[in-house]
Amino acid sequence: MIWSFYLWIFCLFHQSSGGRCSRCRVHVVIGNIYTRVSLSRVPGVILCQWRFGNACHWRIQIFPRASSHRLTITLIPDLSSYTNMQGSLKLTVTKSLSKFARYGPRTSHRAFSSLKSNESDKLDQWIASPPLHTLNDSLSVEHLSDLFVTLPTRDGTRKPYQVPQAGTALPYGHHLAFFHARRPEGLLRADGTDEDISPPPPFSKRMWAGGKITWDRNNPLLIGNNTKANSTVSSCSKKGFDKGKPMVFVTQKIEFTQGGKETPSVTEERAHVYFRPDVSSNKQKIFDREVQGIPTTIDFSFSYTPTPVTLFRYSALMFNAHHIHLDKEYCEKEEGYPERLVHGPLTAQMLLEAVTFHFPKAKIHHFEYRATNPLFVNRELTINGSWVDESTVQMWCCDANGVVGMTGRVELQKIGSEA
């Protein structure tokens, strides 16, 4: 059972000029859990702000884990120096949540601390013996040409268009548009996704969380050559089962080997998180998580706006019918998103594209990336790069509001001298 209550606090501390309130930090302590937020949302905490003259009206909704927990809220103006902070400028409210039981429950919540016996058995069997999967592709010039005109780095609008040539090396990350699952529509899930390497029901919702890619510079994938992709599950773990939010974390390892070769040209790991549909629908969506470790300097960047056409074309290239990229109404009503989501693989590919766009002679050896926030259609995105050293560059993608949707790290074997 989840109890909730409302607490209203007025902040009367404001700047002398314009009557605007100082930016405040809110410290929330629930039991032994400590969270600090700044005008944002965190799991279980919803912060909204209204202005009434010189006062800030905060509406804070807390979802405690048990009625015996105590709540402490400290409201502090964000001063550059705390030397002038007086006790009167610090407001602390401590209440026993049991006194607020008359306000709840507001919503019903079903606990999923355990699966049904048959579901649990099937999941354990799947983890013990995960599936193997093999796909073949010819890396055709025609399909690659369609990808080129989809990417803003190669469509001819920023630089002259270059026609892909058979027998030349496949550009970094472009294998993501090949080797798609081929299943009849009737065998897809309700959200349009496939089940080729996925845990058994009820874990039918998935999220692309990140990945790693390593290239063999002496054995590149060549355009037009028959290539085999062998997929295995390299790791699988269960999390959140004891908290009523069961998730299955699956890392898929894929080795891309061309005909006549014994060793893979590209080795990739893809990390996915799988949810139950009902758990996913009850989850509070957060679209602006703070991402730590972002560089303070930007050495190069590339901006573009993914449109519905961009998402449609990329979905078509990947043979990907996932509704979150195509159907706005589905995103709003079923997933709780305000708009269609940009593909995780597309953003990852654009991180690599930004490097080769500015440094065409760069030889990339390894790439790691992690999705941090959802990125939405029709919003300008900027890919930024900051050199860590002469062979390593840190990458990140953010929207116009500064929300970081993906971070990455690119390791190069040789840096092109020309930008």
N, C-alpha and C positions, 0 to 999 in steps of 0.2 A: 504494500500500500504506500502511495506517495502522498504526503501531506504538503500543502503549500499555504502561504499567507503573504500578505502585502505589507510592506513597511514604507512609509513616506517620510523623507527627510528633506528639510529645506536648508540649503547652503546659503548663508547670508554674507559670505566672504566674496567680495568682487573687486575688480580693478577699479581704480578711481576714474580712469578714462573710459567713457562710453558706457559705464555701468555693466560691463560684461563680467561674468564670473570667471575666476581662475580655473584652470584645468585641474580637476581633482582626481585623486587616486582613491580607490575604494578597496579596502582590505577586508576580505571575508574569511572568517574562520568557522568551519563547521566541524565540531569534534576536534580531531587532530589534523584535519585537512586545512591547509592554508592556501589561499588563492589571492593574487593581487591582479586587479584589472584596471584598465584606464579607458573609460568611455567605450567599452566594448562588451561582448558577451562571452561567457565561458560556460562549460557544461554545468547545467543546474542553476545557473544564475542569469537572469535577464535584466539588463540595465536600460532604462529609457529615461530621457531627459526632456523636460519642458522648461521654458523660461517664463517667469512672471516678474517683469520689471527687473529688479536687481537680485532676484532669487533664482536658484536652480532647484527645480522640483524633480527629485529622483524617485523612480518607481522600481523597487527591487523585489524580485520574486525568487524565493529560495525553495529548493526541493531537498529537504533534509532526508538523511537515510533512516533516522529513527527519531521518535518524538522526544527522546531523552537528551538529544544533542542540544548544545547551547550555541547561540548565534552571537558573534561579535562583529560589529561593523564600525570601522574607523574612517572618518571622512577628513582628509587633509588636503589643503591647497598645495599645489605643486610649486613650492617656492624654490628658488635657486639656492637659497641657504636656509637652514633650519635654525640658525642662531637667534632669529627674531620670533621663532614660534613660541607662543604663549599657551599655557594650559587651556585658556578659554577658546583657543582656536581649534581644539581637538574634541570632537564629539564621539563618544563611545556609548553604544547601546548594547546591553546584555540582557537577553530574555531567555526564559526556558520555553522551548518550542511546544511543550506540552500544554501551555496556556493558550496556544493558538489552535488547538485541535478542533475547536468549533468551526474553524474556517475550512476544514478539509473533510473528506477528500474532494478535490476539484475534478480530477480525472481518474478514470480507472486505469490500472496498470497490471498487466499479467506478468508474473515472474516466470522466467525461463531458466531456473537454476539447473535444470536437467532436461535432457531430451527424453522422448518416449523410448521405451526399451528397444524397439526395432530400429528406430532412427539412430540411436547411439551405437547399436551393433553394426549397422551399415557404415556409419562414419568411421568406426574403428577398423573395419575391414578395408575400407577405402584407403585409410592412412597406412595400414600395414602392407597393402598391395595396390599402390596407385597405378593409374593407367599409363600406357605408353602410346605415343601418337607420332605418326610420320606423315609429312606433307611433301609434295613435289611441286616445283615451279621452274619455269624456263627463264625467269627474269627478262621477259620480253621487252623489246624496245618500245612497242606500242603502249604497254601498260605504264612503263616508266615515263613516257612522254606525257601521259595523262597526269601523272604525279607532278611532273615538272611544271605544267601550266596551272596546277593547284597551289603550289607553294609560291608565296610572294617573293622569295629569294631567287626563283628560277623562271618565273613566268614571263620575263622580258620587260617588266615595268621598271625595274631598278637597274638592271644590267641587260645587255643584249642576250636574247634567248639563244641557248646552245642546244642543238639537237643531240640527244643521247646516241652513242655509237656502240654497236655490238662489238664485243671483245674487249671493251675498256672496263676499268674498275667501276663497280657500282658505288655511287656516292655514299658517304657515311650515313647510316640510319635509314636508308631508302629500302632496305629489305623489309621494313615494318609494313609496307604497303603490299607485300606479297605473302604467299603461304597462308592464305585465309582458309578457315573451316568451310567445308561444303556440305551443308545439311539442308534437307527439304524444310520448307517453311513450317510444316506441321510438327517437326521435331525440335523447333526452337522453343525457348522459354517464353512466357507471356510478355516479357519485356524486350524480346527480340534477340537475346543473347544465346550463344550455343553452349553445349555441355561437353565439349571434347575432353578438356582436362579441368574438371570441376568436381568438388565434393558432392555427395549425393544429397537429395532433398532432406530437409527443408532449406538448405543453404543455396538459394537460387538468386540472391542479389549479390553483385560483385562490384568492387571498386579497384581500379588500377592504381596501385600505391607507389610504384617506383620500379627501378631495375638497374641492371649493369650490362654493358656490352664491351666485348674485347675483340679487336681485329688483329689478324695475322697479316702484317704488312707484306710478307713474302709469298702470301697465298691469298690474294684478294678474290672476292666474288666478282665474276665477270658477267657483264650484261649479255644476255642471250644464251648463257650456258645452263644446262639442266642442273638443278640443285635440289638436294634433299635436306629437309629440316626434321631432325629427330628430337622429340620433346619428351622429357621426363619430369617427375616431381622430385626436386632435390631436397626440399624440406617442407614440413607441414606441422603446424602447431595450433592448439585450441586455446583461446583466451576469452575471458569474460563469462565463462559458463557459471561461475560461482556468484556472479553479480547480476544475473538475469539478462545479460546481453551477450549471448554466445556468438563468437566469431571464429572463423577458420582462416588462418593465414597460410597461403600456399605460395611457394616459390617454384616457378617452372623454369627448368633449364632447357635451352634449345641450342643444338649444334647444327650449323649450316655448312654442309659439305658438298662441293661440286663433283660432278661426274668425273671419275678417273683419279680423284684425290682420296687419300687415306686420312687426312687430318682436316678438321673444320676450318673454314676461312673466318667465320664469325661465331663466337660463343656468347650467348645472351642469357640473362636471368630476368624473369618478369615476376614481380611480387603483386599478388592480388589478395584482397580481403573479401571473404564471403559472409553474408548475413542471412538471417531469416527475414522474409518480407515483413512480418509484423514487427519485429524488432527494429528494422530499418525505418519503418513508417513512424514509430514512436520516438525515434531519436531526434533530439533537438539539433537542428542544422545550424552550423556555425560557418560563416563564409569569410571571416576576417581574422583567423588565428594569427597571432604574432609569431613571426619566424625569426629565430635567433641566428646570429653569425653572418648576416648579410654585410658584405663589404661596404665601406663608406666611400670608396672611390670607384668610378666607372671608367674603364679604358675604351670600351666600344659598346655599341648598342644597335638594335634593329627593332623598329616598331611596325606593327601591322594590326589590322582589325579583322578577325575571323567573322565572316558573315554566315547567314544560313546556307548560302551557296557553297562556301568553303567547307562547312561541316557536311553538307550533302555529298559533295564530291569526294571528300576524304572517307566518308562512310562507304561510298560506292567502291572506292579503290580497295578498301579493306574487306569488302563484302560484309560489312558490319551493320546490322539492323537494330542495334541498341537504341531504344526510344529516347534515351536521355540526350542524344545528339540531334534528334530529328523532330520531336513532337513537343512543342511548348506546353500544350494542355496536359500531357502526361507528366512533364516535369513539375508543373504546378500542383496538380491534384494527387499524383501518386508518389512523387519523390520529395515534395516540399521545396523544390528549387524555383527561383523566380524566372528562370530562362533555361534554354538549352545549354548543355555543357560542352566545352571544347574537349576534344579527345585528348587523353593523356599521352598517347603515342605521338599525336601531332605536335603537342607542346614540346615533348622530348626531342622530336626531330628538328623543331625550330631552334632549340638550344644548339644543336650541332650545326645547323644551317647558318646561324649567326656567326659562328667561328669561321667556317669555310667561306662565307660571304666576304668577311673582312680580311681573311688570311687564306687565299686560295691554295697556297702551297703547303698548308699545314698538314702534317701526317698524324692523324689521331690513332692512338693505340688503345685507350681505355676511356670509358664514359660511365659515370654513375649519376643517377637522378632520383629525386623523391618528390612526389606530389604533396603539397602542403595546404592548398586551399582550392576550391573549385573555381574555374575560370569560365566566363559566360560569353555567349555569342553577342556580336555587335558592340563589344567593348574593346577599346584600343588596348593592345598588349605590347609591352616593351621587353625585349630580351636584352639583358645587360651582361657584360663580361668584365671581369677584373683579374689581371694577371697575378698569380701567387708567386710564381717564379718563371724562368724562361721556358719551362715545358708544362706548366700547369695553369689552368685558368678556371676560376670559379664563375658559374653562370647562375642566373636566376631570371624568372619571368614574372612580371607584375602588371597589374592593370593600372588605369589612370588614377585610382584612389590609393595606389601604393600597396595593395594587397598582393602578397607574393604567392603565386599559384604553384610554382615548381622551382626547385633548386637543383643544381647539377655541378659536376666537377669533371673537367676534360683534361686528360693527360695526353701530351703530344710527344712523338719521337723526334720530330724536326719541325721547327717553326719557319714558315715562309717569311722572308724578309719584306715582301711587298704587302701592303694592306690593300 
